[in-house]
């Protein structure tokens, strides 16, 4: 029983550490990163996300610092009213994830 309790405690600590490593960046921080050329402009990042779903519109965006890597998260709604989540590497513009939101 002690082993099982220790396993659950370890898993909970690991999950908490992972959550703590990713943090949302505010608009001021994001603009500073763009001005310092550490990340691409939001227009370019939005265009890269929209290229995956022509005719869609951006409904929400978020910039995260995850393990020292800037991730730009874009929520889209396409012409068929389907929602999509697209994650991009904010530095390179590479698409990291593109999936239908359920």
C-alpha positions in Angstrom: 0.0 0.0 0.0 2.9 2.4 0.8 4.3 1.8 -2.7 1.0 2.7 -4.3 0.7 5.8 -2.2 4.3 6.9 -3.1 3.6 6.2 -6.8 0.5 8.4 -6.8 2.3 11.2 -4.8 5.2 11.1 -7.4 2.8 11.2 -10.3 0.9 14.2 -8.7 4.2 16.1 -8.2 5.4 15.4 -11.7 2.0 16.6 -13.1 2.2 19.8 -11.0 5.7 20.5 -12.1 4.7 20.1 -15.8 1.8 22.5 -15.4 4.0 25.0 -13.6 6.5 24.9 -16.5 4.0 26.3 -19.0 2.8 29.8 -18.4 0.7 32.2 -20.4 2.3 35.4 -21.4 0.5 38.7 -21.3 0.1 41.2 -24.2 3.0 43.4 -23.0 5.4 40.4 -22.7 4.3 39.1 -26.1 4.8 42.5 -27.9 8.2 42.8 -26.4 9.2 39.4 -27.8 7.9 40.4 -31.2 9.9 43.7 -31.1 13.0 41.8 -30.0 12.5 39.4 -32.9 12.4 36.4 -30.5 9.0 35.4 -32.0 7.3 36.0 -35.3 4.6 38.6 -35.7 1.1 37.6 -34.7 0.0 38.4 -38.3 2.4 35.8 -39.7 1.5 33.2 -37.0 -2.2 33.7 -37.6 -1.7 33.4 -41.4 0.2 30.1 -40.9 -2.7 28.8 -38.8 -5.3 30.0 -41.3 -3.4 28.4 -44.1 -4.2 25.0 -42.5 -8.0 25.8 -42.7 -8.8 28.2 -45.6 -11.9 30.3 -45.0 -11.7 29.9 -41.2 -11.6 32.8 -38.8 -9.5 33.2 -35.7 -11.6 33.1 -32.5 -8.9 33.1 -29.8 -5.1 33.2 -29.5 -2.7 32.7 -26.6 1.1 32.8 -26.2 2.7 30.4 -23.8 6.2 29.9 -22.5 6.5 26.1 -22.3 9.8 24.8 -21.1 11.6 27.8 -22.6 9.9 27.4 -26.0 7.3 29.9 -27.1 4.1 28.3 -28.3 1.4 30.3 -30.1 -2.1 28.7 -29.7 -4.8 29.6 -32.2 -8.4 28.6 -32.1 -10.2 28.7 -35.4 -13.8 28.3 -36.7 -14.1 27.1 -40.2 -17.0 27.7 -42.7 -18.7 24.5 -41.5 -18.7 25.9 -38.0 -16.0 23.3 -36.9 -13.6 24.5 -34.3 -9.8 23.8 -34.7 -6.9 24.1 -32.3 -3.6 24.9 -34.0 -0.3 25.2 -32.0 2.7 26.9 -33.6 6.3 27.3 -32.6 6.2 31.1 -32.2 9.9 31.4 -33.1 9.8 29.5 -36.4 6.1 29.5 -37.3 6.2 25.7 -37.6 2.8 24.0 -37.0 3.2 21.7 -34.0 -0.4 20.6 -33.6 -3.6 20.8 -35.7 -6.6 19.1 -34.5 -10.4 19.4 -34.3 -11.6 20.8 -31.0 -14.2 18.5 -29.5 
